[in-house]
Structures are given as C-alpha cells and as structure tokens.
Amino acid sequence: RSERAEEAKEMGWSPQLAKLAETLEREGAKRGRPRRRHETIRDFTRALADEALPDPRLVDVGEMLSASLFGPAEFSNDAYAWARSVIDDAVAANPIPSLIDRFPRGKRDGQPAPAG
C-alpha cells in the first residue's frame, strides 16, 4: 500500500474511491508518469489523459473523484462502475512498453541501434 493510500484511509475516504485513486497512481507510474507529491487528483488525471493513458474520459474520472473526495458530491455505485471501466479501458489500450520497445537494438539483424 502506498503512503497516499494510508493518508486516504486516515482522511476517511471510502475504500472504493481510495482504490480508484491508487490504481490511477500505480498505472501512471508504470508508464513513466507518477503522481507528483502535491498534485491534485484532478490535475493528475488530466496529465494521464494527455500522456501515459491517453483517454479523455480520465479527465471526467478525475473531476468526479475530486468532487467526491473533497466536496459534498456522492459517488454512486454506477459512477464507480463507470470510472472503473474507464480506467480498465485506458490501461488495456495503453500497455506498458517492454524493455525491447523502450531500448531498441536496431533492426532485427542483431546490429545495435545507431548512436545519437
């Protein structure tokens, strides 16, 4: 469990909402975009939608999470299911690049990639 997850528990967040936030953080970090220490969930999901998990619906997920975590808005079971499906879709559509994809050695002829 992350330090933020412990903070969420202390702040009284529902386990469902904390799990969504934790999943977003974990999947963003796996794709090279961790959540910055003082970054809001709204700003983080906006950044994910632009970079690591390009799905514009993540912006709406962030808005809903922020409103429910820090405001009077309720997060219904239907809203949770929708947010979960958006996150699952974004993760499935944007697999973590393999080491081979990130560090290509050149053509498949065994020659190293050109320097520079």
Buried (B, 14 or more C-beta within 10 A) or exposed (E): EBEBBEEBEEEEBBEBBBBBBBBBBBBBEBBEBBBEEEBBBBBBBBBBBEEBBEBEBBBBBBBBBBBBBEEEBEBEEEBBEBBBEBBEBBBEEBEEEEEEEEEEEEEEEEEEEEEE
